[in-house]
Amino acid sequence: MATTLSRTPITTSSTPKVGFDIFRFENGKIAEHWDTIESILPEDKRLNVNGKFGF
């Protein structure tokens, strides 16, 4: 398994987003892929100090 975490601007929205990908490899090739893209709330709207995915 391999994971990637990236904070990439999405041009279709003014809200910052964060993405998380998980890959499962089999015989050196990607066998499965899961992902999520979530909005990053402003600090005053967050329910905890960590934010989503640490952002």
Secondary structure, DSSP 8 states (H G I E B T S, - for coil): -EEEEE----TT-SS-EEEEEEEEEETTEEEEEEEEEEE---GGG-SSTT-GGG-
